[in-house]
Amino acid sequence: MFLLRLEQVINSFSELMGKISAVLFVLMLFNVFIDVVMRYVFNDVSIGMQEMEWHLYAAVFLLGVPYTLKTGGHVRVDIIYDGLSAKTKSIIDMLGCLILLFPFCALVGWYGVDFAREAFELGETSGDPGGLPYRWLIKSVIPFAFFAILISGVGLFLKSLNVYLGNSQADDYQPPQH
């Protein structure tokens, strides 16, 4: 039952990442709305507002991936996967985590830390006049997001392991929602 509880804790973390992503999405919508109104009503262009759009978009996308992984919304070859038994699906998912997901997330997360650290140490800012300062903030989202994806991947691995071991109902093991 320890594995089931650990899976639930990790799934809670993935849910939190999804909620943060949703809040950032709403903030991005407000930012775009204000930017459009300022541009077309007041003929005022803000480079900082435009940069904030892509910063928020990047954060929404990167922090939404752990939630997507938890809910089964990630990419698969469904035409093959859908017809398999729950145990076979769990083996494929565990192997996918071990061979593809974990190494990739660890690699990008590891190198992303230096990427963000260097931007912080250099005091990197936008190259455009009126752009945003503190470029390290958006760059630090990259390693954070990939470590969060790695954690969510552990949740997927545990879910698959629980199905394989019979700790979880095979009926709970659903393919991605369409």
RODO-2510 file (C-alpha; in nm, 4 decimals, decimal comma):
residues 178
     n   res          X          Y          Z
     1     m     0,0000     0,0000     0,0000
     2     f     0,3052     0,2250     0,0346
     3     l     0,3330     0,2408    -0,3453
     4     l    -0,0310     0,3487    -0,3770
     5     r     0,0154     0,6250    -0,1177
     6     l     0,3349     0,7460    -0,2849
     7     e     0,1530     0,7509    -0,6200
     8     q    -0,1232     0,9636    -0,4630
     9     v     0,1284     1,2119    -0,3179
    10     i     0,3024     1,2493    -0,6539
    11     n    -0,0330     1,2852    -0,8297
    12     s    -0,1182     1,5677    -0,5877
    13     f     0,2031     1,7424    -0,6916
    14     s     0,1107     1,6963    -1,0590
    15     e    -0,2350     1,8391    -0,9892
    16     l    -0,0729     2,1401    -0,8240
    17     m     0,1425     2,1970    -1,1335
    18     g    -0,1752     2,1866    -1,3431
    19     k    -0,3426     2,4450    -1,1203
    20     i    -0,0406     2,6739    -1,1346
    21     s    -0,0375     2,6374    -1,5121
    22     a    -0,4072     2,7268    -1,5275
    23     v    -0,3549     3,0399    -1,3168
    24     l    -0,0621     3,1443    -1,5358
    25     f    -0,2816     3,0896    -1,8418
    26     v    -0,5437     3,3295    -1,7059
    27     l    -0,2701     3,5830    -1,6289
    28     m    -0,1435     3,5420    -1,9850
    29     l    -0,4933     3,6083    -2,1219
    30     f    -0,5167     3,9302    -1,9180
    31     n    -0,1699     4,0317    -2,0341
    32     v    -0,2609     3,9768    -2,3999
    33     f    -0,5904     4,1625    -2,3540
    34     i    -0,4195     4,4624    -2,1945
    35     d    -0,1478     4,4597    -2,4603
    36     v    -0,4037     4,4573    -2,7421
    37     v    -0,6102     4,7356    -2,5841
    38     m    -0,3009     4,9482    -2,5257
    39     r    -0,1826     4,8928    -2,8815
    40     y    -0,5060     4,9479    -3,0740
    41     v    -0,6922     5,1898    -2,8482
    42     f    -0,4063     5,4014    -2,7111
    43     n    -0,1469     5,3353    -2,9831
    44     d     0,1037     5,2436    -2,7109
    45     v     0,3357     4,9457    -2,7609
    46     s     0,5140     4,7832    -2,4685
    47     i     0,8046     4,5487    -2,5356
    48     g     0,7851     4,4341    -2,1738
    49     m     0,4202     4,3299    -2,2153
    50     q     0,5031     4,1380    -2,5326
    51     e     0,7924     3,9596    -2,3630
    52     m     0,5701     3,8795    -2,0667
    53     e     0,3349     3,7031    -2,3098
    54     w     0,5989     3,4560    -2,4205
    55     h     0,7348     3,4167    -2,0673
    56     l     0,3875     3,3248    -1,9429
    57     y     0,3232     3,1015    -2,2444
    58     a     0,6478     2,9129    -2,1815
    59     a     0,5629     2,8691    -1,8127
    60     v     0,2069     2,7541    -1,8931
    61     f     0,3359     2,4982    -2,1383
    62     l     0,6253     2,3695    -1,9278
    63     l     0,4344     2,3524    -1,5990
    64     g     0,1308     2,1980    -1,7690
    65     v     0,3262     1,8938    -1,8876
    66     p     0,3386     1,7186    -1,5461
    67     y    -0,0396     1,7474    -1,5199
    68     t    -0,0798     1,6223    -1,8771
    69     l     0,1427     1,3254    -1,8002
    70     k    -0,0610     1,2468    -1,4876
    71     t    -0,3922     1,2601    -1,6746
    72     g    -0,2699     1,0475    -1,9652
    73     g    -0,2847     1,3291    -2,2191
    74     h     0,0681     1,2717    -2,3465
    75     v     0,1459     1,1411    -2,6940
    76     r     0,1292     0,7681    -2,7661
    77     v     0,0694     0,5478    -3,0636
    78     d    -0,2909     0,4848    -2,9584
    79     i    -0,3808     0,2614    -3,2520
    80     i    -0,1527    -0,0058    -3,1044
    81     y    -0,1735     0,0837    -2,7369
    82     d    -0,5548     0,0874    -2,7045
    83     g    -0,5960    -0,2810    -2,7901
    84     l    -0,3492    -0,4061    -2,5286
    85     s    -0,4236    -0,5470    -2,1853
    86     a    -0,3755    -0,3300    -1,8774
    87     k    -0,0673    -0,5310    -1,7727
    88     t     0,0920    -0,4929    -2,1161
    89     k     0,0168    -0,1193    -2,1123
    90     s     0,1769    -0,0936    -1,7691
    91     i     0,4941    -0,2674    -1,8934
    92     i     0,5141    -0,0333    -2,1951
    93     d     0,4662     0,2717    -1,9721
    94     m     0,7280     0,1559    -1,7214
    95     l     0,9803     0,0907    -1,9997
    96     g     0,8975     0,4268    -2,1593
    97     c     0,9614     0,5997    -1,8270
    98     l     1,2896     0,4178    -1,7658
    99     i     1,4314     0,4375    -2,1183
   100     l     1,2973     0,7691    -2,2484
   101     l     1,1281     0,9964    -1,9954
   102     f     1,3579     0,9757    -1,6921
   103     p     1,6908     1,0153    -1,8770
   104     f     1,5611     1,3015    -2,0943
   105     c     1,4106     1,4945    -1,8019
   106     a     1,7203     1,4416    -1,5884
   107     l     1,9469     1,5597    -1,8708
   108     v     1,7495     1,8742    -1,9533
   109     g     1,6914     1,9523    -1,5854
   110     w     2,0587     1,9052    -1,4981
   111     y     2,1902     2,1260    -1,7788
   112     g     1,9048     2,3719    -1,7317
   113     v     2,0268     2,4537    -1,3812
   114     d     2,3572     2,5838    -1,5202
   115     f     2,1695     2,7655    -1,7965
   116     a     1,9592     2,9550    -1,5394
   117     r     2,2497     3,0035    -1,2978
   118     e     2,4628     3,1614    -1,5692
   119     a     2,1813     3,4026    -1,6611
   120     f     2,1485     3,4960    -1,2924
   121     e     2,5223     3,5480    -1,2420
   122     l     2,5495     3,7606    -1,5564
   123     g     2,2441     3,9661    -1,4620
   124     e     2,1021     3,8816    -1,8035
   125     t     1,8184     4,1052    -1,9200
   126     s     1,6225     4,1468    -2,2379
   127     g     1,8206     4,2656    -2,5367
   128     d     1,5366     4,4970    -2,6368
   129     p     1,4906     4,8465    -2,4950
   130     g     1,1982     4,8393    -2,2550
   131     g     1,2233     4,4607    -2,2248
   132     l     1,2036     4,2612    -1,9058
   133     p     1,4908     4,2366    -1,6595
   134     y     1,5805     3,9179    -1,4730
   135     r     1,5935     3,6778    -1,7678
   136     w     1,7067     3,4116    -1,5207
   137     l     1,3494     3,3850    -1,3908
   138     i     1,2123     3,2388    -1,7126
   139     k     1,5258     3,0335    -1,7667
   140     s     1,4876     2,8805    -1,4200
   141     v     1,1426     2,7544    -1,5161
   142     i     1,3107     2,5113    -1,7587
   143     p     1,4977     2,2966    -1,5038
   144     f     1,2150     2,3285    -1,2514
   145     a     0,9612     2,2070    -1,5086
   146     f     1,1753     1,9140    -1,6205
   147     f     1,2331     1,8027    -1,2631
   148     a     0,8548     1,8357    -1,2105
   149     i     0,7972     1,6229    -1,5226
   150     l     1,0428     1,3696    -1,3818
   151     i     0,8470     1,3595    -1,0547
   152     s     0,5202     1,3199    -1,2462
   153     g     0,6870     1,0436    -1,4475
   154     v     0,7635     0,8645    -1,1221
   155     g     0,3898     0,8863    -1,0519
   156     l     0,3159     0,7292    -1,3922
   157     f     0,5751     0,4604    -1,3244
   158     l     0,4213     0,3861    -0,9837
   159     k     0,0715     0,3754    -1,1338
   160     s     0,1960     0,1282    -1,3932
   161     l     0,3814    -0,0764    -1,1314
   162     n     0,0726    -0,0862    -0,9097
   163     v    -0,1364    -0,2156    -1,2011
   164     y     0,1292    -0,4716    -1,2906
   165     l     0,1558    -0,5944    -0,9301
   166     g    -0,2213    -0,6051    -0,8881
   167     n    -0,2240    -0,3333    -0,6202
   168     s    -0,4548    -0,1246    -0,8350
   169     q    -0,7578    -0,2226    -1,0364
   170     a    -0,6775    -0,2790    -1,4027
   171     d    -0,9993    -0,0886    -1,4767
   172     d    -0,8332     0,2217    -1,3304
   173     y    -0,5624     0,2020    -1,5943
   174     q    -0,7114     0,4171    -1,8644
   175     p    -0,5670     0,5151    -2,2013
   176     p    -0,5367     0,8861    -2,2809
   177     q    -0,8631     1,0763    -2,3035
   178     h    -0,9569     1,2008    -2,6502
***
